[in-house]
């Protein structure tokens, strides 16, 4: 008697590549499944690039197929660390399913906030609170 072995499906791999053509705004292109089993390398790359202190870190999700709560936490982590380092996080090419998740969880609102060190400056004020000339 032959017993078939059930294979558990493996998570599709996550593909990550970095475009440094704009040093002030490096872009990480993310493709495949961003999930518990695949999120580690993206988190590591985000931390490495944020340590360089760019003005903006771009996360491009044009080729993203799936995201779970762990993947979403990488985006929130990037935003939090960006706030600490005065780096804006910009999402590009977000698939409809990702945009829906970002909106439903309130992450869209987080990402719209300027980095803490830029909020007064972008309002036309010097860090001391007086209007700039």
FENRA-V521023 format. One record per residue. N is the residue number from 1. RES is the residue in one letter. PSI is psi in degrees with one decimal (* if undefined). D_FIRST is the distance of its C-alpha to the first C-alpha in Angstrom with 2 decimals. Layout:
# FENRA-V521023
n: {N;N}
res: {RES;RES}
psi: {PSI;PSI}
d_first: {D_FIRST;D_FIRST}
This chain:
# FENRA-V521023
n: {1;2;3;4;5;6;7;8;9;10;11;12;13;14;15;16;17;18;19;20;21;22;23;24;25;26;27;28;29;30;31;32;33;34;35;36;37;38;39;40;41;42;43;44;45;46;47;48;49;50;51;52;53;54;55;56;57;58;59;60;61;62;63;64;65;66;67;68;69;70;71;72;73;74;75;76;77;78;79;80;81;82;83;84;85;86;87;88;89;90;91;92;93;94;95;96;97;98;99;100;101;102;103;104;105;106;107;108;109;110;111;112;113;114;115;116;117;118;119;120;121;122;123;124;125;126;127;128;129;130;131;132;133}
res: {X;X;X;X;X;X;X;X;X;X;X;X;X;X;X;X;X;X;X;X;X;X;X;X;X;X;X;X;X;X;X;X;X;X;X;X;X;X;X;X;X;X;X;X;X;X;X;X;X;X;X;X;X;X;X;X;X;X;X;X;X;X;X;X;X;X;X;X;X;X;X;X;X;X;X;X;X;X;X;X;X;X;X;X;X;X;X;X;X;X;X;X;X;X;X;X;X;X;X;X;X;X;X;X;X;X;X;X;X;X;X;X;X;X;X;X;X;X;X;X;X;X;X;X;X;X;X;X;X;X;X;X;X}
psi: {133.9;126.7;123.4;139.4;130.0;128.9;133.2;136.5;138.0;149.7;134.7;146.6;155.8;130.2;136.5;130.6;153.3;131.6;115.0;21.5;-26.3;101.0;-26.6;-15.2;70.6;150.0;133.4;119.1;126.2;129.5;158.9;-146.4;122.5;97.7;179.6;-44.9;-10.0;-6.4;-23.5;-50.1;-35.3;-44.7;-42.7;-43.9;-40.6;-47.8;-40.1;-44.9;-38.5;-31.5;-22.3;-10.4;43.2;160.7;-41.4;142.5;123.2;132.3;113.8;116.8;27.5;-35.0;16.9;134.7;-29.0;148.3;140.1;-171.8;-31.4;-41.2;-42.1;-36.9;-27.7;-39.2;-45.2;-40.4;-43.1;-44.1;-46.4;-47.3;-34.3;-39.5;-42.8;-34.5;10.7;37.0;127.2;144.5;125.1;129.4;135.8;152.7;46.2;123.0;157.0;-43.6;-36.7;-42.4;-38.5;-44.9;-43.6;-41.7;-46.0;-31.9;-5.2;3.2;-32.1;-44.3;-39.8;-48.2;-21.8;-14.7;135.0;155.1;144.9;-35.7;-12.5;-11.7;-43.7;-39.9;-40.0;-17.0;5.4;21.8;150.6;161.6;-23.4;-11.0;-10.7;155.2;141.6;150.6;*}
d_first: {0.00;3.78;6.46;9.75;12.65;15.76;18.77;22.01;24.71;27.37;30.95;32.67;35.13;38.73;41.28;44.75;47.78;51.42;54.44;57.62;59.97;61.94;62.49;63.75;60.54;57.44;54.44;50.80;48.54;45.29;42.25;38.65;37.53;39.97;37.97;37.46;35.23;37.58;41.09;42.16;43.30;45.35;47.04;47.90;49.36;51.36;52.83;53.68;55.50;57.28;58.58;60.48;62.40;62.24;64.12;60.97;57.25;55.44;51.80;50.67;47.58;47.58;43.97;42.59;39.50;38.89;40.67;39.93;42.36;42.04;43.00;45.86;46.98;47.38;49.83;51.72;51.78;53.25;55.91;56.78;57.12;59.02;61.45;62.10;62.73;64.63;61.96;61.14;57.50;57.09;53.97;53.74;51.56;49.86;47.33;48.07;45.20;46.56;50.13;49.13;47.52;50.59;52.91;51.08;50.94;54.53;53.67;55.64;58.75;58.18;57.88;61.13;63.09;64.99;64.49;66.75;69.22;69.76;70.39;74.13;74.61;72.98;75.27;78.27;79.18;79.60;77.60;80.73;80.63;83.67;83.55;83.38;86.26}
